[in-house]
Amino acid sequence: MLKGLFQSKEEKIRIKIEEHLAEGMRLLSEKFFNGAMIEFDKAMELDPDQVYPKLVEELSNAASSGQLQSALAIGLNLIKEKNEDYELANKLGNYAREMGDYKQAEGLYKTALKVKRGYQKAFYNLAASQARANIYDDAIVSAISKFEGISDYILPDYIGEDKLIETITERIGQEKKARFKEKLQELTVKRDKLVEDGSAVEAKGIDLEIKKLKEDAEKVLPEEILADFEKQAKDDPNNEKDHLYNKALFAVKNKKADIALETVNRLSILDYETLGLLQAIALEQKGKSEDAINSMIKLLGRNEFNRYNNVNLGLMYKRANKKFLSTKYLIKTAALLDKSNGIYSMKDLVVEADECYEAGNLKKALNYYLIAVSEIPSVRLWNQIGTIYVERKKYDDAVEAFRKLLALDPKSEIGDSKLLEIHNYYVEKADVLLNDRKFKPASDYLHKALGVLRAPETIKKAASVYKQLNNPEKEKELLKEYQALLDKEKEKELEEKRQGLILQGKQQLTQKNYLKAIDIFEAVLRMKVDRKVFVQLAALYKGLKKRDDLNDLERRWENMVLHDEKMKKFEKEEARKEQGETEE
């Protein structure tokens, strides 16, 4: 107490600061981040100069140990005190982005840019955040450097052989040279005759014509290649669309925008994943930049992962002098290409995956399939993934893959059969152990099998194993489930039989065999309380003027409904009792 009386004001403040900082750190450790920020605020109000360096040190410690939420909480207090610290704002933006809080990250990057307009790290980080690309600071500059020297667009390959244009060019060139030789011979004879006749001026004109003919024979014009594609489309109707697609692509590459658009309009965007891209670039080549950009944005709305559309939208924005938007889409492309090993087309990636699988390179094939299926949900791809997991004996992962397959196609026989195979594999393992009376490890395998499929016979087998393990509760639980499944199967069979009888009854009605129809519907009503069947019988008895039968039907119906209600009430009570016992 006396010690407190003689403490200086500075000492009291120092102690108070230490208390607030200690409490703030305690709250941080317990993940009460808002409370921690309040404590740091109180400490900062007492003496910012003393508190600031301590919080900087704590921020560094938290960040280096991976406690990003704590580092962010500390950093936000520091920013309040020194809001001109653009580097800290950028660093905190990175922490927020790593935690998936893109909104806060972008706010912090914008704060940094307000302080220092040309701060490149914050500029690139903001673009990366909007692109949802997990690359940071200098790594971003490195990632997009591959696009620096590109002035034109990045386009897909032609359909067909690798050197398609070279082959066409060579063929057209050979044809032109053959025509040139014939024409040259004709013109040479004509010129020589003019010389003999003394017509030197006319002969000179023939020489100029020969010179021009020779120059034309030595080069193949884009228009000639475009005409050749059109001819191929006409001569090869089975592959007409592919020839037209190649024509549109060649037209875009040679900036023949009108021809490209006309050709694109003869095709369907459903047939070619990059057809919309060709159309958008052709629009941009015609000077319709805004329409082109809007088209690209719509294409990305359908598939945000399309690498060709992302990179070319980035390049399109670059040509329009919109640096930030250009950077955003180029960053996104770089991140996507890193994920797909530099391959632009997902179709090409799947082909590569298939080739790796055939070659026995399962690890690489699996990696490519997982990339592809994350962007193109596909039953075939999930089947390939599940199959690889089975081959690598990763059965839990295989089960997950086949379940995702079934989520896409619930009626898939492949998915069901594959899950059954894995289930049976576990059961066979359990059987081997049971033969050796190794009940505990056998129960583990049966548990795995039931995790795949709740097959009745497997449940029954597991119950018998738990009996051997002296676990009556588990045995009882499994036997109850087994009985419920049997009852459900019987109920299903009964319902199928009932529906079949209803169909027979309706057929008898159409043939006006009313008495046979009555017999059938009476049998159906005895199987289940069904108001529609009751109404149908009542109508038949009424129509046939069977008053006594109608009264008897109504009396039986009342008793059936009453009994059904009692049974439902009883079942509810039993279920409630069982729930109470389970909770106890």
Backbone torsions as a table, in degrees:
resi	resn	phi	psi	omega
1	MET	NA	-47.3	178.2
2	LEU	-62.3	-36.5	179.7
3	LYS	-61.2	-38.6	178.9
4	GLY	-65.2	-33.1	-179.1
5	LEU	-67.6	-34.8	-175.3
6	PHE	-93.9	3.6	177.7
7	GLN	-71.1	139.9	177.5
8	SER	-75.2	166.0	178.7
9	LYS	-62.0	-40.9	-178.9
10	GLU	-63.6	-40.1	-179.4
11	GLU	-65.6	-40.6	178.4
12	LYS	-62.6	-41.4	179.3
13	ILE	-64.6	-43.0	-179.3
14	ARG	-60.0	-44.5	-179.6
15	ILE	-63.9	-41.4	-179.8
16	LYS	-64.1	-40.1	178.2
17	ILE	-61.3	-46.2	-179.6
18	GLU	-59.9	-38.2	179.9
19	GLU	-65.1	-45.3	179.9
20	HIS	-64.6	-42.1	-180.0
21	LEU	-65.0	-42.6	179.9
22	ALA	-63.9	-42.0	178.9
23	GLU	-66.6	-39.7	177.8
24	GLY	-60.8	-43.5	179.7
25	MET	-67.4	-36.1	177.7
26	ARG	-63.7	-44.3	179.4
27	LEU	-64.1	-37.7	176.9
28	LEU	-61.1	-44.2	-178.0
29	SER	-63.3	-26.5	179.0
30	GLU	-97.1	7.7	176.2
31	LYS	66.9	27.5	171.4
32	PHE	-95.1	77.0	-168.9
33	PHE	-69.5	-38.8	-179.9
34	ASN	-65.8	-42.1	177.7
35	GLY	-62.2	-40.4	179.4
36	ALA	-62.3	-41.7	-179.8
37	MET	-63.3	-36.4	178.1
38	ILE	-63.7	-43.1	179.3
39	GLU	-64.3	-41.5	179.1
40	PHE	-65.6	-36.2	176.5
41	ASP	-60.2	-44.9	-178.9
42	LYS	-63.0	-41.6	178.3
43	ALA	-63.8	-41.6	-178.0
44	MET	-65.3	-36.7	179.1
45	GLU	-64.0	-32.6	-178.5
46	LEU	-71.2	-44.6	-179.6
47	ASP	-163.9	89.6	-177.3
48	PRO	-57.4	-39.4	-176.6
49	ASP	-64.3	-33.7	-180.0
50	GLN	-80.2	-36.4	-173.5
51	VAL	-81.3	-37.7	-172.4
52	TYR	-54.3	-53.8	-178.5
53	PRO	-63.0	-30.3	179.0
54	LYS	-68.4	-40.2	178.9
55	LEU	-70.0	-33.8	175.9
56	VAL	-60.3	-43.4	179.7
57	GLU	-65.0	-42.6	179.6
58	GLU	-66.2	-37.4	177.4
59	LEU	-59.9	-46.8	-179.4
60	SER	-61.1	-42.2	179.7
61	ASN	-64.3	-43.0	-178.8
62	ALA	-65.9	-43.2	-178.7
63	ALA	-64.8	-42.9	-177.3
64	SER	-68.3	-24.5	178.8
65	SER	-95.1	7.1	175.9
66	GLY	81.6	9.8	179.0
67	GLN	-89.5	73.6	-171.3
68	LEU	-67.5	-36.5	179.7
69	GLN	-63.9	-40.0	177.8
70	SER	-66.8	-44.4	178.9
71	ALA	-59.7	-40.6	179.9
72	LEU	-66.0	-42.6	179.6
73	ALA	-61.1	-42.9	178.2
74	ILE	-66.1	-45.8	-176.8
75	GLY	-62.0	-36.3	179.7
76	LEU	-65.0	-31.7	173.8
77	ASN	-68.5	-39.8	179.2
78	LEU	-64.6	-39.6	-179.9
79	ILE	-62.6	-35.6	178.2
80	LYS	-60.4	-39.2	-178.2
81	GLU	-76.7	-42.2	-179.2
82	LYS	-126.0	79.0	-176.4
83	ASN	-73.9	-2.2	176.6
84	GLU	-91.2	-0.8	-178.4
85	ASP	-80.4	84.2	-175.0
86	TYR	-67.8	-30.4	179.2
87	GLU	-68.0	-39.3	177.3
88	LEU	-66.0	-42.1	179.1
89	ALA	-59.3	-40.8	178.7
90	ASN	-65.1	-43.2	-179.3
91	LYS	-63.1	-42.6	179.3
92	LEU	-66.5	-34.4	175.5
93	GLY	-60.2	-40.5	177.5
94	ASN	-63.4	-41.6	178.6
95	TYR	-61.3	-45.7	-179.0
96	ALA	-62.4	-41.0	-179.0
97	ARG	-67.7	-38.3	178.0
98	GLU	-62.2	-29.1	179.0
99	MET	-87.9	0.1	177.9
100	GLY	86.9	7.6	178.3
101	ASP	-93.3	80.6	-174.1
102	TYR	-69.3	-33.1	-179.5
103	LYS	-63.3	-47.5	178.9
104	GLN	-66.8	-39.3	179.6
105	ALA	-59.0	-47.1	-177.6
106	GLU	-65.8	-35.3	176.4
107	GLY	-63.0	-39.7	179.9
108	LEU	-70.7	-39.0	177.3
109	TYR	-64.2	-39.6	178.5
110	LYS	-65.7	-35.5	176.0
111	THR	-61.0	-44.6	179.2
112	ALA	-61.3	-41.7	-177.4
113	LEU	-72.1	-26.8	175.1
114	LYS	-67.1	-37.9	179.8
115	VAL	-72.7	-46.4	-179.6
116	LYS	-130.6	99.9	-171.9
117	ARG	-56.2	-39.9	-175.7
118	GLY	-95.6	19.9	-176.8
119	TYR	-72.1	104.6	-170.7
120	GLN	-64.2	-39.6	-178.4
121	LYS	-59.4	-46.4	-179.7
122	ALA	-66.1	-37.6	178.7
123	PHE	-60.1	-50.8	-178.6
124	TYR	-68.5	-37.9	178.6
125	ASN	-65.3	-38.2	177.6
126	LEU	-63.2	-43.7	178.7
127	ALA	-64.1	-42.2	179.9
128	ALA	-65.1	-37.0	179.3
129	SER	-64.7	-43.7	179.4
130	GLN	-68.1	-28.1	177.4
131	ALA	-82.5	-6.2	-175.5
132	ARG	55.8	41.6	178.3
133	ALA	-106.6	127.2	-175.6
134	ASN	-88.6	60.5	172.3
135	ILE	-129.0	151.7	-167.4
136	TYR	-136.1	149.8	168.7
137	ASP	49.6	-126.2	-174.2
138	ASP	-65.2	-26.4	179.5
139	ALA	-62.8	-28.0	178.9
140	ILE	-67.6	-46.3	-179.7
141	VAL	-59.4	-42.5	179.0
142	SER	-64.0	-40.7	-176.1
143	ALA	-66.0	-38.0	-176.4
144	ILE	-94.9	1.1	-179.5
145	SER	-62.7	-25.2	-179.7
146	LYS	-63.3	-18.6	-178.1
147	PHE	-98.3	-0.5	-172.9
148	GLU	-60.7	-46.3	-174.9
149	GLY	-86.1	4.8	-176.4
150	ILE	-88.6	119.0	179.9
151	SER	-103.3	-29.9	-179.9
152	ASP	-99.2	-171.2	-177.9
153	TYR	-88.9	157.5	176.8
154	ILE	-99.0	113.9	-172.6
155	LEU	-114.4	157.1	-179.6
156	PRO	-71.9	172.8	178.4
157	ASP	-78.6	161.8	173.8
158	TYR	-71.7	155.3	175.7
159	ILE	-82.3	132.1	-179.9
160	GLY	116.3	-145.2	-176.5
161	GLU	-69.6	157.2	-174.9
162	ASP	-61.6	-43.9	-176.9
163	LYS	-106.7	54.4	-174.1
164	LEU	-60.4	-49.6	-175.9
165	ILE	-66.7	-39.0	178.0
166	GLU	-62.2	-41.0	179.8
167	THR	-64.4	-46.0	179.9
168	ILE	-63.9	-43.4	-179.3
169	THR	-60.5	-43.5	-179.6
170	GLU	-64.9	-41.8	-179.5
171	ARG	-64.8	-45.9	178.6
172	ILE	-62.3	-40.4	179.3
173	GLY	-60.8	-42.9	179.0
174	GLN	-63.8	-41.7	178.6
175	GLU	-63.5	-39.8	179.8
176	LYS	-67.4	-39.1	179.1
177	LYS	-64.7	-38.1	178.2
178	ALA	-64.3	-43.4	178.6
179	ARG	-67.0	-35.3	179.9
180	PHE	-61.9	-42.6	-179.3
181	LYS	-61.7	-42.8	178.9
182	GLU	-64.0	-47.0	-178.4
183	LYS	-67.1	-37.5	179.8
184	LEU	-61.8	-42.9	179.4
185	GLN	-62.4	-42.9	-180.0
186	GLU	-62.7	-45.3	-178.7
187	LEU	-70.3	-33.7	179.6
188	THR	-64.4	-43.7	177.6
189	VAL	-61.4	-43.0	-178.6
190	LYS	-64.3	-42.7	-179.8
191	ARG	-66.1	-44.3	-179.3
192	ASP	-60.6	-37.4	179.3
193	LYS	-66.4	-38.8	178.8
194	LEU	-65.8	-38.7	178.2
195	VAL	-63.2	-43.6	178.8
196	GLU	-61.1	-35.7	-178.6
197	ASP	-81.8	-2.6	178.8
198	GLY	82.7	15.4	179.8
199	SER	-94.8	73.1	-175.5
200	ALA	-65.1	-38.4	-177.7
201	VAL	-64.6	-46.7	179.4
202	GLU	-63.8	-36.6	179.9
203	ALA	-64.1	-37.0	177.9
204	LYS	-63.0	-38.0	178.0
205	GLY	-63.1	-36.5	177.0
206	ILE	-66.2	-37.8	178.1
207	ASP	-60.5	-41.4	178.4
208	LEU	-65.3	-37.9	179.0
209	GLU	-65.7	-39.7	178.2
210	ILE	-64.2	-41.4	-179.7
211	LYS	-61.5	-45.3	-180.0
212	LYS	-65.6	-38.9	179.1
213	LEU	-62.1	-40.8	179.4
214	LYS	-65.3	-41.9	178.5
215	GLU	-62.5	-42.6	179.8
216	ASP	-65.1	-34.5	-177.9
217	ALA	-70.0	-22.3	-176.0
218	GLU	-89.6	-3.6	178.6
219	LYS	-136.7	148.5	177.9
220	VAL	-110.1	123.1	-176.5
221	LEU	-85.9	150.5	177.0
222	PRO	-54.0	-37.5	-179.1
223	GLU	-60.9	-33.7	179.7
224	GLU	-70.6	-37.4	177.6
225	ILE	-68.7	-40.1	177.6
226	LEU	-61.8	-42.1	178.2
227	ALA	-64.4	-35.0	179.3
228	ASP	-66.9	-41.0	176.3
229	PHE	-60.1	-42.1	180.0
230	GLU	-63.3	-40.9	179.3
231	LYS	-65.0	-42.2	178.8
232	GLN	-61.6	-39.7	179.4
233	ALA	-61.6	-37.0	-179.7
234	LYS	-75.6	-39.9	-176.2
235	ASP	-80.0	-18.5	-175.9
236	ASP	-127.5	71.8	-174.4
237	PRO	-59.6	-28.6	-179.7
238	ASN	-64.9	-28.5	179.7
239	ASN	-118.9	27.4	-176.1
240	GLU	-55.8	-45.5	-176.8
241	LYS	-61.7	-40.6	-179.6
242	ASP	-64.0	-40.7	179.0
243	HIS	-64.9	-40.0	179.2
244	LEU	-68.2	-38.6	176.7
245	TYR	-60.6	-45.8	178.3
246	ASN	-60.6	-37.3	178.2
247	LYS	-63.7	-45.3	179.6
248	ALA	-62.5	-43.0	179.6
249	LEU	-63.1	-43.5	179.1
250	PHE	-64.6	-39.2	179.6
251	ALA	-62.9	-41.1	178.4
252	VAL	-65.3	-44.9	-179.3
253	LYS	-62.4	-27.7	-179.3
254	ASN	-104.9	14.9	174.7
255	LYS	58.2	37.0	173.8
256	LYS	-99.2	73.2	-169.0
257	ALA	-61.7	-42.5	-178.0
258	ASP	-63.7	-43.5	178.9
259	ILE	-64.8	-40.7	179.0
260	ALA	-59.5	-47.7	-178.1
261	LEU	-65.3	-41.6	179.4
262	GLU	-62.6	-40.0	-179.3
263	THR	-71.9	-42.1	178.4
264	VAL	-57.7	-39.6	-178.2
265	ASN	-66.6	-13.7	177.8
266	ARG	-89.9	-1.8	-177.4
267	LEU	-119.1	171.1	178.1
268	SER	-111.0	135.8	179.5
269	ILE	-65.0	-17.8	178.7
270	LEU	-72.8	-23.3	-177.3
271	ASP	-83.3	-27.6	-174.5
272	TYR	-136.8	120.8	-174.8
273	GLU	-66.1	-20.5	-178.5
274	THR	-106.7	10.1	-179.2
275	LEU	-65.7	-41.7	178.0
276	GLY	-61.6	-34.9	176.9
277	LEU	-62.1	-45.8	179.5
278	LEU	-60.6	-41.2	179.5
279	GLN	-63.0	-44.6	-179.1
280	ALA	-63.9	-43.2	-179.4
281	ILE	-65.9	-38.7	177.8
282	ALA	-62.4	-38.6	176.4
283	LEU	-62.2	-42.6	179.0
284	GLU	-63.9	-37.5	179.1
285	GLN	-65.9	-26.0	177.1
286	LYS	-85.3	2.7	179.1
287	GLY	90.9	5.7	-179.7
288	LYS	-95.8	65.2	-173.5
289	SER	-62.1	-42.8	-177.1
290	GLU	-65.6	-43.0	178.0
291	ASP	-63.2	-39.9	-179.4
292	ALA	-63.5	-46.0	-179.8
293	ILE	-63.6	-42.6	178.5
294	ASN	-62.2	-38.3	177.7
295	SER	-63.5	-41.7	-179.8
296	MET	-65.3	-40.0	179.2
297	ILE	-63.5	-39.4	177.6
298	LYS	-64.8	-39.8	178.5
299	LEU	-62.2	-41.2	179.0
300	LEU	-71.1	-24.3	174.7
301	GLY	-65.3	-29.9	177.7
302	ARG	-80.1	-36.5	179.2
303	ASN	-149.7	98.0	-175.2
304	GLU	-68.5	-14.0	-175.5
305	PHE	-94.0	-4.7	-176.4
306	ASN	-62.3	114.7	-173.8
307	ARG	-69.2	-39.2	179.0
308	TYR	-61.5	-42.3	-178.6
309	ASN	-70.0	-38.5	178.5
310	ASN	-64.4	-49.9	-176.2
311	VAL	-65.5	-40.2	-176.9
312	ASN	-75.3	-28.3	172.4
313	LEU	-67.6	-39.5	175.5
314	GLY	-60.1	-43.5	179.5
315	LEU	-70.0	-32.6	178.3
316	MET	-66.5	-43.2	176.4
317	TYR	-65.2	-34.4	178.3
318	LYS	-62.4	-43.0	178.5
319	ARG	-67.5	-25.5	179.0
320	ALA	-90.5	7.6	179.3
321	ASN	61.2	35.1	175.9
322	LYS	-108.7	85.6	-168.9
323	LYS	-63.0	-44.6	-175.3
324	PHE	-64.1	-48.3	-178.9
325	LEU	-65.6	-36.3	175.8
326	SER	-61.0	-46.9	-179.6
327	THR	-61.6	-42.5	-179.2
328	LYS	-56.1	-49.3	-176.1
329	TYR	-76.5	-28.2	176.2
330	LEU	-72.1	-36.3	175.5
331	ILE	-63.5	-44.4	-179.4
332	LYS	-61.8	-41.4	178.8
333	THR	-62.4	-45.0	-179.2
334	ALA	-59.2	-42.0	-180.0
335	ALA	-66.3	-40.7	179.4
336	LEU	-67.5	-39.7	179.2
337	LEU	-67.3	-35.7	176.8
338	ASP	-62.4	-38.1	179.8
339	LYS	-68.7	-36.4	-175.4
340	SER	-102.8	20.5	175.7
341	ASN	60.3	35.9	175.6
342	GLY	83.1	0.8	-178.5
343	ILE	-86.9	128.2	-178.0
344	TYR	-79.4	-43.7	-173.7
345	SER	-92.5	130.0	176.5
346	MET	-65.8	-31.6	176.8
347	LYS	-63.5	-41.8	177.5
348	ASP	-65.1	-37.2	179.8
349	LEU	-64.5	-40.2	178.9
350	VAL	-66.3	-40.1	176.3
351	VAL	-59.9	-43.8	178.3
352	GLU	-62.0	-41.2	178.8
353	ALA	-62.9	-44.6	179.2
354	ASP	-60.7	-41.5	179.8
355	GLU	-65.1	-41.4	177.7
356	CYS	-62.5	-40.9	-179.8
357	TYR	-63.8	-45.7	179.6
358	GLU	-62.3	-33.7	-179.1
359	ALA	-80.8	-4.4	178.6
360	GLY	87.8	6.8	178.1
361	ASN	-87.6	76.8	-171.7
362	LEU	-66.6	-37.4	-177.7
363	LYS	-62.6	-47.1	-179.2
364	LYS	-69.0	-41.1	178.4
365	ALA	-60.2	-45.1	179.8
366	LEU	-60.0	-44.1	179.5
367	ASN	-59.0	-45.7	-179.9
368	TYR	-66.8	-41.7	179.1
369	TYR	-62.2	-41.4	-179.5
370	LEU	-64.8	-37.5	176.4
371	ILE	-64.6	-48.6	-176.7
372	ALA	-62.3	-44.2	-175.3
373	VAL	-71.5	-21.5	176.6
374	SER	-70.5	-18.8	-179.0
375	GLU	-113.4	-27.2	-179.5
376	ILE	-127.8	89.0	178.8
377	PRO	-57.0	125.7	-173.2
378	SER	-151.4	134.3	177.1
379	VAL	-62.3	-43.7	-178.3
380	ARG	-62.3	-43.3	-178.5
381	LEU	-66.0	-41.6	178.4
382	TRP	-65.9	-33.5	176.3
383	ASN	-65.0	-42.6	178.1
384	GLN	-62.5	-42.8	179.8
385	ILE	-62.9	-47.9	179.2
386	GLY	-61.3	-40.8	179.7
387	THR	-62.4	-42.3	178.8
388	ILE	-64.3	-42.8	178.3
389	TYR	-59.7	-40.7	178.4
390	VAL	-63.2	-44.6	-179.7
391	GLU	-62.8	-30.0	178.8
392	ARG	-93.1	7.9	178.0
393	LYS	60.9	31.1	174.3
394	LYS	-102.7	77.6	-169.1
395	TYR	-70.8	-34.7	179.0
396	ASP	-62.8	-43.0	178.0
397	ASP	-66.3	-36.5	178.8
398	ALA	-63.3	-43.3	178.7
399	VAL	-58.6	-44.5	179.6
400	GLU	-61.2	-41.2	-179.6
401	ALA	-64.3	-46.0	-178.7
402	PHE	-69.0	-28.2	175.4
403	ARG	-69.8	-35.9	176.4
404	LYS	-68.1	-34.8	174.5
405	LEU	-59.8	-46.7	-179.1
406	LEU	-68.3	-28.2	176.7
407	ALA	-65.7	-33.9	177.8
408	LEU	-77.6	-36.2	-178.5
409	ASP	-140.0	86.4	-176.6
410	PRO	-58.5	-20.5	-178.5
411	LYS	-94.4	7.4	-176.4
412	SER	-65.7	120.3	176.0
413	GLU	-72.8	-30.0	179.8
414	ILE	-61.8	-49.9	-178.7
415	GLY	-59.0	-45.9	179.8
416	ASP	-62.6	-44.4	-177.3
417	SER	-66.9	-36.7	179.6
418	LYS	-67.1	-41.1	178.0
419	LEU	-65.5	-37.5	177.9
420	LEU	-63.9	-39.4	178.6
421	GLU	-60.3	-44.7	-179.2
422	ILE	-67.2	-41.9	177.0
423	HIS	-56.9	-47.8	-178.3
424	ASN	-65.3	-34.0	178.0
425	TYR	-60.3	-46.3	179.3
426	TYR	-65.3	-39.5	-179.8
427	VAL	-64.3	-41.6	178.3
428	GLU	-62.0	-39.8	176.8
429	LYS	-61.4	-42.5	-179.6
430	ALA	-64.6	-40.6	-178.5
431	ASP	-61.0	-41.1	179.2
432	VAL	-60.2	-44.1	179.9
433	LEU	-68.3	-36.2	178.9
434	LEU	-65.5	-35.1	177.7
435	ASN	-61.4	-29.2	177.9
436	ASP	-95.2	8.7	179.8
437	ARG	58.1	35.1	175.4
438	LYS	-97.8	81.6	-168.8
439	PHE	-71.0	-38.3	-176.5
440	LYS	-65.7	-53.0	177.8
441	PRO	-64.2	-30.8	176.8
442	ALA	-63.6	-40.4	179.1
443	SER	-63.2	-34.0	178.5
444	ASP	-63.9	-44.0	178.8
445	TYR	-67.8	-38.0	177.6
446	LEU	-65.9	-35.6	176.0
447	HIS	-61.6	-42.1	177.5
448	LYS	-63.7	-43.2	179.7
449	ALA	-60.4	-43.9	-179.9
450	LEU	-70.6	-21.8	173.9
451	GLY	-69.7	-20.8	177.9
452	VAL	-91.2	-52.6	-180.0
453	LEU	-141.3	137.5	177.0
454	ARG	-89.8	67.3	-179.3
455	ALA	-74.9	131.6	-176.1
456	PRO	-54.1	-46.9	-177.1
457	GLU	-65.9	-32.3	177.2
458	THR	-70.0	-38.6	177.0
459	ILE	-62.3	-43.8	179.6
460	LYS	-62.5	-42.3	179.8
461	LYS	-64.2	-41.7	179.5
462	ALA	-63.6	-39.1	178.7
463	ALA	-60.3	-42.2	-179.6
464	SER	-66.6	-32.7	177.8
465	VAL	-68.3	-41.8	179.3
466	TYR	-67.2	-26.6	174.5
467	LYS	-65.3	-42.5	177.8
468	GLN	-65.1	-31.1	-179.7
469	LEU	-85.0	5.5	178.4
470	ASN	58.6	47.8	177.8
471	ASN	-124.4	78.0	-174.3
472	PRO	-62.8	-32.9	-179.6
473	GLU	-62.5	-47.2	179.8
474	LYS	-66.6	-38.3	178.3
475	GLU	-60.6	-47.2	-179.2
476	LYS	-62.3	-43.1	-179.7
477	GLU	-60.3	-44.2	-178.1
478	LEU	-71.9	-38.4	178.7
479	LEU	-65.4	-36.5	177.1
480	LYS	-63.8	-43.3	177.9
481	GLU	-63.7	-41.6	179.1
482	TYR	-59.0	-45.6	180.0
483	GLN	-64.9	-38.9	179.6
484	ALA	-63.2	-39.1	178.7
485	LEU	-67.9	-40.1	177.0
486	LEU	-62.3	-43.9	179.3
487	ASP	-61.9	-40.4	-179.6
488	LYS	-65.0	-39.4	179.0
489	GLU	-66.1	-42.0	177.8
490	LYS	-63.8	-41.6	179.3
491	GLU	-62.1	-39.1	178.6
492	LYS	-64.8	-44.5	178.3
493	GLU	-62.9	-41.6	179.8
494	LEU	-63.6	-41.0	-179.4
495	GLU	-66.7	-38.7	177.3
496	GLU	-63.2	-41.5	178.0
497	LYS	-64.4	-41.4	-179.2
498	ARG	-62.4	-45.2	179.8
499	GLN	-64.0	-35.0	177.1
500	GLY	-64.7	-41.0	177.5
501	LEU	-65.9	-39.8	177.9
502	ILE	-59.3	-41.2	178.6
503	LEU	-63.7	-41.6	177.6
504	GLN	-62.8	-41.6	179.5
505	GLY	-61.0	-42.2	179.1
506	LYS	-65.0	-36.6	177.6
507	GLN	-64.5	-40.6	177.5
508	GLN	-63.6	-35.6	178.1
509	LEU	-64.6	-43.5	-179.6
510	THR	-64.0	-28.3	178.7
511	GLN	-90.8	3.3	178.9
512	LYS	63.2	25.1	172.9
513	ASN	-89.3	74.2	-169.6
514	TYR	-66.1	-38.7	-178.9
515	LEU	-66.7	-39.4	176.3
516	LYS	-65.0	-39.1	179.1
517	ALA	-62.5	-40.8	179.3
518	ILE	-61.1	-46.5	179.8
519	ASP	-57.9	-43.0	-178.5
520	ILE	-67.0	-47.3	-178.2
521	PHE	-67.1	-30.6	175.2
522	GLU	-64.7	-41.4	178.2
523	ALA	-63.9	-38.7	179.5
524	VAL	-65.4	-41.8	-177.2
525	LEU	-67.2	-32.1	178.3
526	ARG	-68.1	-21.9	-177.6
527	MET	-80.0	-32.5	-174.9
528	LYS	-162.4	146.3	174.8
529	VAL	-70.8	110.5	-175.3
530	ASP	-137.7	109.9	-174.8
531	ARG	-63.1	-36.2	-179.1
532	LYS	-63.3	-40.9	179.1
533	VAL	-67.7	-40.3	177.4
534	PHE	-59.5	-46.0	-179.4
535	VAL	-63.1	-40.4	179.6
536	GLN	-63.2	-44.9	178.1
537	LEU	-63.8	-43.9	-179.9
538	ALA	-58.7	-42.1	179.2
539	ALA	-63.3	-39.1	179.6
540	LEU	-66.3	-48.1	179.8
541	TYR	-61.9	-39.3	179.9
542	LYS	-67.1	-43.6	-179.0
543	GLY	-65.4	-34.3	179.3
544	LEU	-88.9	3.5	178.1
545	LYS	58.7	38.6	176.2
546	LYS	-95.6	77.3	-173.7
547	ARG	-61.9	-44.9	-179.2
548	ASP	-62.7	-42.4	178.8
549	ASP	-64.4	-36.7	179.2
550	LEU	-66.3	-43.9	178.9
551	ASN	-63.3	-42.0	178.6
552	ASP	-62.1	-40.6	178.8
553	LEU	-61.8	-45.0	-178.9
554	GLU	-63.5	-40.7	179.1
555	ARG	-64.6	-44.6	178.7
556	ARG	-63.2	-38.8	-179.6
557	TRP	-61.8	-44.2	178.9
558	GLU	-59.9	-43.9	179.1
559	ASN	-64.5	-40.3	179.7
560	MET	-62.9	-45.4	-179.6
561	VAL	-64.1	-43.2	179.9
562	LEU	-62.3	-44.4	179.6
563	HIS	-64.7	-40.7	179.9
564	ASP	-62.9	-41.8	179.2
565	GLU	-64.5	-41.3	179.1
566	LYS	-62.8	-41.9	-179.6
567	MET	-64.2	-41.3	178.9
568	LYS	-64.7	-40.2	178.9
569	LYS	-65.2	-42.4	179.4
570	PHE	-62.0	-44.7	-179.7
571	GLU	-62.3	-39.0	177.6
572	LYS	-63.8	-42.6	179.3
573	GLU	-62.8	-44.1	179.1
574	GLU	-61.9	-41.6	179.7
575	ALA	-65.6	-37.9	179.2
576	ARG	-66.6	-41.4	178.6
577	LYS	-62.6	-43.7	-178.9
578	GLU	-64.4	-38.8	178.2
579	GLN	-63.5	-40.8	178.6
580	GLY	-63.3	-41.3	178.9
581	GLU	-64.7	-38.8	179.9
582	THR	-64.6	-41.9	-179.2
583	GLU	-66.7	-36.3	177.8
584	GLU	-64.7	NA	NA
